[in-house]
């Protein structure tokens, strides 16, 4: 049982690093940058969202229970934002689209690991939350 948990911890940490890599590629390839051409037009929501994302991944990396909660909130917020946000038309051969799907698969894998494996027991309980 300990070997499985150790393996799951390693897989989680590899997925977190892969998620950071995919996100960095998305930021580099995104045509609508967080900071526009004019310095007065900074997208503060994108910066706050990215900071929230980094915090949740850092807490998950160290198996903190708040990381589990914050990462789940981040993923749910992303689903709501994509559902109600503006539509973006990307060509099917776009590298940006590839990394978008890759990031979604990695986030889903992280959610499966933190909720549906024996590793769930490693996250100390936060009273009444998840």
NUTI-123443 format. One record per residue (C-alpha): residue in three letters; x, y, z; residue number from 1. Coordinates in steps of 0.5 Angstrom, whole numbers, always signed. Layout:
N
<residu ala c1 X c2 Y c3 Z num NUM>
...
This chain:
130
<residu unk c1 +0 c2 +0 c3 +0 num 1>
<residu unk c1 +6 c2 +5 c3 +2 num 2>
<residu unk c1 +9 c2 +3 c3 -5 num 3>
<residu unk c1 +2 c2 +5 c3 -9 num 4>
<residu unk c1 +2 c2 +12 c3 -5 num 5>
<residu unk c1 +9 c2 +13 c3 -6 num 6>
<residu unk c1 +8 c2 +12 c3 -14 num 7>
<residu unk c1 +2 c2 +16 c3 -14 num 8>
<residu unk c1 +6 c2 +22 c3 -10 num 9>
<residu unk c1 +11 c2 +22 c3 -15 num 10>
<residu unk c1 +6 c2 +22 c3 -21 num 11>
<residu unk c1 +2 c2 +28 c3 -18 num 12>
<residu unk c1 +9 c2 +32 c3 -18 num 13>
<residu unk c1 +10 c2 +30 c3 -25 num 14>
<residu unk c1 +3 c2 +32 c3 -27 num 15>
<residu unk c1 +4 c2 +39 c3 -23 num 16>
<residu unk c1 +11 c2 +40 c3 -27 num 17>
<residu unk c1 +7 c2 +38 c3 -33 num 18>
<residu unk c1 +2 c2 +43 c3 -32 num 19>
<residu unk c1 +6 c2 +48 c3 -31 num 20>
<residu unk c1 +10 c2 +47 c3 -37 num 21>
<residu unk c1 +3 c2 +47 c3 -41 num 22>
<residu unk c1 +1 c2 +53 c3 -38 num 23>
<residu unk c1 +8 c2 +57 c3 -40 num 24>
<residu unk c1 +7 c2 +54 c3 -47 num 25>
<residu unk c1 +0 c2 +57 c3 -47 num 26>
<residu unk c1 +2 c2 +64 c3 -44 num 27>
<residu unk c1 +7 c2 +64 c3 -50 num 28>
<residu unk c1 +3 c2 +62 c3 -55 num 29>
<residu unk c1 -3 c2 +66 c3 -53 num 30>
<residu unk c1 -5 c2 +71 c3 -58 num 31>
<residu unk c1 -8 c2 +75 c3 -53 num 32>
<residu unk c1 -3 c2 +77 c3 -48 num 33>
<residu unk c1 -4 c2 +78 c3 -40 num 34>
<residu unk c1 +0 c2 +85 c3 -42 num 35>
<residu unk c1 -3 c2 +88 c3 -48 num 36>
<residu unk c1 +2 c2 +93 c3 -52 num 37>
<residu unk c1 +0 c2 +99 c3 -48 num 38>
<residu unk c1 +2 c2 +99 c3 -41 num 39>
<residu unk c1 -4 c2 +102 c3 -38 num 40>
<residu unk c1 -8 c2 +96 c3 -40 num 41>
<residu unk c1 -6 c2 +90 c3 -36 num 42>
<residu unk c1 -11 c2 +84 c3 -35 num 43>
<residu unk c1 -11 c2 +84 c3 -27 num 44>
<residu unk c1 -16 c2 +78 c3 -27 num 45>
<residu unk c1 -11 c2 +74 c3 -31 num 46>
<residu unk c1 -6 c2 +76 c3 -27 num 47>
<residu unk c1 -10 c2 +74 c3 -20 num 48>
<residu unk c1 -12 c2 +68 c3 -24 num 49>
<residu unk c1 -5 c2 +65 c3 -25 num 50>
<residu unk c1 -3 c2 +67 c3 -18 num 51>
<residu unk c1 -9 c2 +63 c3 -15 num 52>
<residu unk c1 -7 c2 +57 c3 -20 num 53>
<residu unk c1 +0 c2 +57 c3 -18 num 54>
<residu unk c1 -2 c2 +58 c3 -11 num 55>
<residu unk c1 -6 c2 +52 c3 -11 num 56>
<residu unk c1 -1 c2 +48 c3 -15 num 57>
<residu unk c1 +5 c2 +49 c3 -10 num 58>
<residu unk c1 +0 c2 +47 c3 -4 num 59>
<residu unk c1 -2 c2 +41 c3 -8 num 60>
<residu unk c1 +6 c2 +39 c3 -9 num 61>
<residu unk c1 +7 c2 +39 c3 -2 num 62>
<residu unk c1 +0 c2 +35 c3 +0 num 63>
<residu unk c1 -3 c2 +41 c3 +3 num 64>
<residu unk c1 -11 c2 +40 c3 +4 num 65>
<residu unk c1 -12 c2 +47 c3 +2 num 66>
<residu unk c1 -9 c2 +46 c3 -5 num 67>
<residu unk c1 -14 c2 +40 c3 -6 num 68>
<residu unk c1 -19 c2 +45 c3 -5 num 69>
<residu unk c1 -16 c2 +51 c3 -9 num 70>
<residu unk c1 -15 c2 +47 c3 -15 num 71>
<residu unk c1 -22 c2 +44 c3 -15 num 72>
<residu unk c1 -24 c2 +51 c3 -15 num 73>
<residu unk c1 -20 c2 +53 c3 -20 num 74>
<residu unk c1 -22 c2 +48 c3 -25 num 75>
<residu unk c1 -29 c2 +49 c3 -23 num 76>
<residu unk c1 -28 c2 +57 c3 -24 num 77>
<residu unk c1 -25 c2 +55 c3 -31 num 78>
<residu unk c1 -30 c2 +51 c3 -33 num 79>
<residu unk c1 -35 c2 +56 c3 -32 num 80>
<residu unk c1 -31 c2 +62 c3 -35 num 81>
<residu unk c1 -30 c2 +58 c3 -41 num 82>
<residu unk c1 -38 c2 +56 c3 -41 num 83>
<residu unk c1 -40 c2 +63 c3 -40 num 84>
<residu unk c1 -34 c2 +67 c3 -43 num 85>
<residu unk c1 -33 c2 +69 c3 -50 num 86>
<residu unk c1 -32 c2 +64 c3 -56 num 87>
<residu unk c1 -25 c2 +64 c3 -59 num 88>
<residu unk c1 -24 c2 +61 c3 -66 num 89>
<residu unk c1 -18 c2 +57 c3 -66 num 90>
<residu unk c1 -15 c2 +54 c3 -73 num 91>
<residu unk c1 -15 c2 +46 c3 -72 num 92>
<residu unk c1 -8 c2 +46 c3 -73 num 93>
<residu unk c1 -6 c2 +51 c3 -68 num 94>
<residu unk c1 -1 c2 +49 c3 -63 num 95>
<residu unk c1 -5 c2 +53 c3 -58 num 96>
<residu unk c1 -11 c2 +49 c3 -58 num 97>
<residu unk c1 -6 c2 +43 c3 -57 num 98>
<residu unk c1 -3 c2 +45 c3 -51 num 99>
<residu unk c1 -10 c2 +47 c3 -49 num 100>
<residu unk c1 -13 c2 +40 c3 -49 num 101>
<residu unk c1 -6 c2 +38 c3 -46 num 102>
<residu unk c1 -7 c2 +42 c3 -40 num 103>
<residu unk c1 -15 c2 +40 c3 -39 num 104>
<residu unk c1 -12 c2 +33 c3 -39 num 105>
<residu unk c1 -7 c2 +34 c3 -34 num 106>
<residu unk c1 -12 c2 +38 c3 -30 num 107>
<residu unk c1 -17 c2 +32 c3 -30 num 108>
<residu unk c1 -11 c2 +27 c3 -28 num 109>
<residu unk c1 -9 c2 +31 c3 -22 num 110>
<residu unk c1 -17 c2 +31 c3 -20 num 111>
<residu unk c1 -17 c2 +24 c3 -21 num 112>
<residu unk c1 -11 c2 +23 c3 -17 num 113>
<residu unk c1 -13 c2 +27 c3 -11 num 114>
<residu unk c1 -20 c2 +25 c3 -10 num 115>
<residu unk c1 -20 c2 +17 c3 -13 num 116>
<residu unk c1 -14 c2 +14 c3 -11 num 117>
<residu unk c1 -11 c2 +12 c3 -4 num 118>
<residu unk c1 -7 c2 +18 c3 -4 num 119>
<residu unk c1 -13 c2 +22 c3 -1 num 120>
<residu unk c1 -12 c2 +20 c3 +6 num 121>
<residu unk c1 -5 c2 +24 c3 +5 num 122>
<residu unk c1 -9 c2 +30 c3 +5 num 123>
<residu unk c1 -10 c2 +32 c3 +12 num 124>
<residu unk c1 -18 c2 +34 c3 +13 num 125>
<residu unk c1 -20 c2 +41 c3 +13 num 126>
<residu unk c1 -26 c2 +41 c3 +17 num 127>
<residu unk c1 -33 c2 +41 c3 +13 num 128>
<residu unk c1 -29 c2 +42 c3 +6 num 129>
<residu unk c1 -28 c2 +36 c3 +1 num 130>
